Amino acid sequence: MGGARAVRSGRRTRKLTVAVTGAASGVGAALARRLVEDQAVGKVIAIDDARGDVTGVTWRVTDVRHPSLASRLTGVDVVAHLATDLGVGGDRAARSALNVRGTQTVLTASAASGVRRVVLCTSAMVYGALPDNTVPLAEDAPLRAVPDGALVGDLLEVERLARRAPVAHPGLSVTVLRPATVVGPDIDSILTRHFEAPRLLVVRDSKPRWQFCHVDDLASALQLAVLGTVEGALTVACEGWMEQEEVETLTGMRRIELPASLAFGTAERLHRLGVIPAPASDLQYLVHPWVVPSTRLRAAGWVPTYDNPTALGELLEHVAGHHAIAAHRLGRKDATVGAAGAAVALVGTAALVRRARRKRRG
């Protein structure tokens, strides 16, 4: 993979200068470490709001939303923008400002600084989780996710900015990677918290398919995009998928099965009350398929090192000791309610909401 692409200048070939935002942790740190070892890369500029522990890079501490970002990108050939917040909870407006305004600033600053290529990372969630989705989806399938005012809405807006940037800034190319459920160190999402619950929620008559993408595999795919080996919009995932029964067998977790109306209705009410961080629409991703291939990456020679069972096994290691219900992480005292109690609490809360409504009407 190393040495695949470099910049040709006259008769000489010079190595790339690459800036990685969000380089202090997570996927950004994993990519920065890979690029430091890549023979096609001469310099790695690590950008974050605090220094990380990645060595061999030039640190530039700044907020990616700051107008001065353009000055930090002088001489950069490629920007891999990974300073996004895809986590759970926190202030929704602040997260959206980082995800959307941050991406917009990075694209504008890159164009102003003469950067030729920007690499973004969203999620395969942008395709939407729908009962009529093919399994797997095609990489060029339409993006049918519904903007929900939360994370998926941010991702769709980032996708829109990615499509618009080359038109607004001729000479700037944008590559977008859309991974399946990402697992690995420092990854905390609505989907990973599903496995912190005492039981796995299953909506009656649904047929979930589970697919993962390990951080290391995502970083190697991003590396190919940085080098220009792949371009456009691409999906990243382990090969194939797991059925719900396989997941239950591997995890040793039992299911709690609820009718769709109760599951979605409860989730909607709890979210409106601020009890759980995710909107009810996110529950679709636990119900309907959104499996993706990695067709174009594989054609470029990319092969994931993790399969779905191995990735899930590592996810279980990372969530060990955490307890959550409907993506709401519980304290140690709350976690003692146990599996049966947690299930009753989830349904019981919905009953309390209904009772409170009746009292208000009365």
C-alpha positions in Angstrom: 0.0 0.0 0.0 2.9 2.4 0.8 4.2 4.3 -2.1 1.0 3.9 -4.1 0.6 7.6 -4.9 2.8 10.6 -4.5 2.8 14.1 -6.1 4.6 14.4 -9.4 6.4 17.7 -9.8 8.3 18.1 -13.0 10.7 15.2 -13.3 10.7 14.5 -9.6 8.2 12.7 -7.4 7.7 14.3 -4.0 5.9 12.8 -1.1 2.5 13.8 0.1 1.9 16.2 2.9 -1.3 15.0 4.7 -3.3 16.7 7.4 -5.5 14.6 9.7 -8.1 16.3 11.8 -9.3 14.6 15.0 -5.8 13.0 15.2 -5.7 12.8 19.0 -8.0 9.8 19.3 -10.1 7.2 17.6 -10.0 6.7 13.9 -8.0 9.9 13.4 -5.2 8.6 15.6 -5.3 5.2 13.9 -5.0 6.8 10.5 -2.2 9.2 11.5 -0.1 6.3 12.8 -0.5 4.5 9.5 0.4 7.5 7.4 3.6 8.1 9.4 4.8 4.7 8.2 3.7 5.1 4.6 6.5 5.6 2.2 4.3 7.8 -0.1 3.8 10.3 2.7 6.5 12.8 3.6 4.8 14.7 6.4 1.8 14.2 8.6 0.1 17.2 10.2 -2.0 16.2 13.2 -4.8 18.7 13.9 -7.0 18.5 17.1 -8.1 20.8 19.9 -5.5 19.1 22.1 -2.3 17.1 21.5 -2.5 13.4 21.3 0.1 10.7 21.8 0.8 10.0 18.1 4.5 10.4 17.4 6.3 11.3 14.2 3.7 14.0 13.3 3.6 17.8 13.4 0.9 18.8 15.9 -1.2 21.9 15.2 -3.7 22.5 18.0 -6.8 24.3 16.8 -10.5 24.0 16.5 -11.5 22.9 13.0 -14.3 25.4 13.1 -12.0 28.4 13.5 -11.5 30.7 10.5 -7.7 30.5 10.9 -7.8 26.8 9.9 -6.8 27.8 6.3 -3.4 29.1 7.6 -2.8 25.7 9.3 -3.2 23.9 5.9 -0.5 25.8 4.0 1.4 23.3 1.9 -1.0 20.4 2.5 -1.9 18.1 -0.4 -4.6 16.0 1.3 -6.8 16.5 4.3 -8.5 13.6 6.1 -11.2 15.2 8.1 -12.1 13.0 11.1 -12.8 15.6 13.8 -16.4 14.7 14.1 -18.6 13.7 17.0 -20.6 10.5 16.3 -21.0 9.6 19.9 -24.0 9.3 22.3 -25.5 12.1 24.4 -24.0 15.5 24.9 -25.4 18.7 23.6 -27.1 18.2 20.2 -26.4 21.7 19.0 -22.7 21.5 19.9 -22.4 18.2 18.1 -24.1 19.4 15.0 -21.9 22.5 15.0 -18.8 20.4 15.1 -20.0 17.9 12.5 -21.6 20.2 10.0 -20.0 23.6 10.5 -16.6 21.9 11.1 -16.9 20.0 7.8 -17.9 23.1 5.9 -15.0 25.0 7.4 -12.5 22.3 6.5 -13.7 22.1 2.9 -13.6 25.9 2.5 -10.2 26.2 4.2 -8.8 23.3 2.1 -9.9 25.0 -1.2 -8.4 28.3 0.0 -5.1 26.7 0.8 -4.7 24.8 -2.4 -5.5 21.3 -1.0 -6.4 19.0 -3.8 -8.2 16.3 -2.0 -10.3 16.0 1.1 -11.3 12.7 2.6 -14.5 12.5 4.8 -16.0 9.7 6.8 -19.8 9.5 7.4 -21.6 6.2 7.9 -23.5 3.5 6.0 -26.5 4.7 8.1 -27.0 7.4 5.4 -28.6 4.7 3.2 -31.3 4.3 5.7 -32.5 1.1 7.4 -35.7 0.1 5.5 -37.6 -3.2 5.2 -37.2 -3.2 1.4 -33.4 -2.7 1.3 -31.6 -5.2 -0.7 -29.0 -7.3 1.1 -26.4 -6.1 0.6 -27.1 -2.6 -0.8 -25.3 -1.3 -3.8 -22.6 1.3 -3.1 -24.4 3.7 -5.5 -27.8 3.1 -3.9 -29.8 6.3 -3.1 -29.4 7.7 0.4 -32.8 7.1 1.9 -32.2 7.9 5.5 -34.6 10.4 7.0 -33.1 13.6 8.5 -34.0 13.3 12.2 -32.5 16.4 13.7 -29.8 14.2 15.4 -26.8 12.3 14.2 -28.2 10.9 10.9 -29.3 14.4 10.0 -25.7 15.6 10.5 -24.3 12.8 8.3 -26.7 13.6 5.5 -25.7 17.2 5.6 -22.0 16.3 5.5 -22.8 14.1 2.4 -24.5 17.1 0.8 -21.5 19.3 1.5 -19.3 16.7 0.0 -21.3 16.6 -3.2 -21.4 20.4 -3.5 -17.7 21.1 -2.7 -16.2 20.1 -6.0 -18.7 22.3 -7.8 -18.1 25.3 -5.5 -14.4 24.8 -5.5 -13.1 23.5 -8.9 -9.9 21.5 -8.5 -10.9 20.1 -5.1 -11.9 16.4 -5.1 -13.8 14.9 -2.2 -13.8 11.2 -1.2 -16.4 9.9 1.3 -16.2 6.6 3.2 -19.3 5.1 4.7 -18.5 2.4 7.2 -20.9 -0.1 8.8 -21.1 -0.1 12.6 -17.7 0.9 13.8 -16.1 -1.0 16.7 -12.8 -0.6 18.5 -11.1 1.4 21.2 -12.7 4.8 22.0 -15.8 4.0 19.9 -19.1 4.7 21.8 -22.2 4.9 19.7 -25.9 4.2 19.7 -25.2 0.9 18.0 -22.4 -0.3 20.3 -24.5 0.6 23.4 -27.0 -1.9 22.2 -24.6 -4.6 23.5 -24.4 -2.9 26.9 -28.0 -3.7 27.5 -28.9 -6.7 29.7 -30.9 -8.1 26.8 -30.9 -7.6 23.1 -34.0 -5.7 21.9 -35.7 -7.4 19.0 -38.8 -6.0 17.3 -41.3 -8.8 16.6 -41.4 -10.1 13.0 -38.2 -8.2 12.1 -35.1 -9.9 10.7 -32.0 -7.8 11.8 -28.7 -8.3 10.1 -25.5 -7.3 11.9 -22.4 -6.0 10.2 -19.4 -4.3 11.6 -16.3 -2.4 10.6 -13.2 -2.4 12.9 -11.3 0.9 13.4 -8.1 -0.7 12.0 -9.9 -1.7 8.8 -11.5 1.7 8.5 -8.1 3.4 8.9 -6.6 1.2 6.2 -9.4 2.1 3.9 -9.0 5.8 4.7 -5.3 5.4 3.9 -6.1 4.3 0.4 -8.4 7.3 0.0 -5.7 9.6 1.2 -3.3 8.2 -1.3 -5.8 8.6 -4.1 -6.0 4.9 -4.8 -9.8 5.1 -4.4 -12.1 8.0 -5.0 -15.7 9.0 -4.8 -18.2 7.5 -2.3 -17.3 4.0 -0.9 -18.6 1.7 1.7 -16.4 -0.1 4.3 -17.3 -3.2 6.2 -16.5 -6.7 7.2 -17.5 -9.3 4.6 -21.1 -10.4 4.8 -23.3 -10.1 7.9 -24.6 -12.0 10.9 -28.2 -13.0 11.6 -29.8 -12.2 14.9 -29.6 -15.8 16.1 -25.8 -15.9 15.4 -25.3 -12.7 17.4 -27.2 -14.2 20.3 -25.3 -17.4 20.2 -21.9 -15.6 20.1 -22.7 -13.0 22.8 -24.6 -15.4 25.0 -27.2 -12.6 25.4 -30.9 -13.3 25.5 -33.4 -11.2 23.6 -36.4 -9.2 24.7 -39.0 -9.2 21.9 -41.5 -6.4 21.7 -44.2 -5.4 19.1 -43.1 -2.7 16.8 -45.8 -0.2 18.0 -44.7 -0.7 21.7 -40.9 -0.5 20.9 -41.1 2.6 18.7 -43.8 4.3 20.8 -41.8 3.8 24.0 -38.6 5.0 22.4 -40.3 8.1 21.1 -41.8 9.0 24.5 -38.5 8.3 26.4 -36.6 10.4 23.9 -39.1 13.3 24.2 -38.7 13.2 28.0 -34.9 13.2 27.7 -34.6 9.8 29.2 -32.7 8.3 26.2 -30.3 10.2 23.9 -31.4 8.8 20.5 -34.6 9.6 18.6 -37.0 6.7 17.9 -36.0 6.7 14.3 -32.6 5.3 15.3 -34.3 2.1 16.4 -34.8 1.4 12.6 -31.1 0.5 12.5 -31.7 -2.4 14.9 -34.7 -3.6 13.0 -34.2 -3.3 9.2 -31.1 -4.3 7.2 -28.5 -1.8 6.0 -25.8 -4.2 5.0 -23.2 -2.8 2.6 -20.5 -4.4 0.4 -16.9 -3.0 0.0 -16.9 -3.5 -3.7 -14.7 -0.7 -4.9 -12.3 -1.0 -2.0 -11.8 -4.7 -2.7 -11.3 -4.0 -6.4 -8.4 -1.7 -5.2 -6.9 -4.6 -3.2 -8.2 -3.7 0.2 -9.0 -6.7 2.4 -10.4 -6.4 6.0 -8.4 -8.0 8.7 -11.5 -8.5 10.9 -14.6 -10.6 10.1 -18.0 -9.9 11.8 -17.7 -12.4 14.7 -14.2 -11.2 15.6 -15.2 -7.6 15.4 -18.2 -8.3 17.6 -16.0 -10.2 20.1 -13.8 -7.2 20.4 -16.8 -4.9 20.8 -18.0 -7.1 23.8 -14.6 -6.7 25.4 -14.8 -2.9 25.1 -18.3 -2.6 26.5 -17.6 -5.0 29.4 -18.5 -3.3 32.7 -20.9 -0.8 31.1 -24.7 -1.1 31.3 -27.2 0.7 29.2 -30.9 0.5 28.4 -32.1 2.0 25.0 -28.6 3.6 24.6 -29.0 5.3 28.0 -25.9 4.4 30.1 -26.7 3.5 33.6 -24.7 4.1 36.8 -23.4 1.2 38.8 -26.4 1.3 41.2 -28.9 1.4 38.3 -27.3 -1.6 36.7 -28.2 -3.9 39.5 -31.8 -4.1 38.3 -30.8 -7.1 36.2 -32.0 -8.3 32.9 -35.7 -8.9 33.8 -35.9 -5.7 35.8 -34.4 -3.7 32.9 -36.9 -5.0 30.5 -39.8 -4.2 32.9 -38.3 -0.8 33.5 -38.3 0.0 29.8 -41.9 -1.0 29.3 -42.9 0.4 32.7 -41.6 3.8 31.9 -43.8 4.0 28.9 -46.8 3.1 31.1 -45.8 6.0 33.5 -45.6 8.4 30.5 -49.1 7.4 29.5 -50.4 7.7 33.0 -48.9 11.2 33.4 -50.6 12.2 30.1 -54.0 11.1 31.3 -53.6 13.0 34.5 -52.7 16.2 32.6 -55.8 15.8 30.4 -57.9 15.2 33.4 
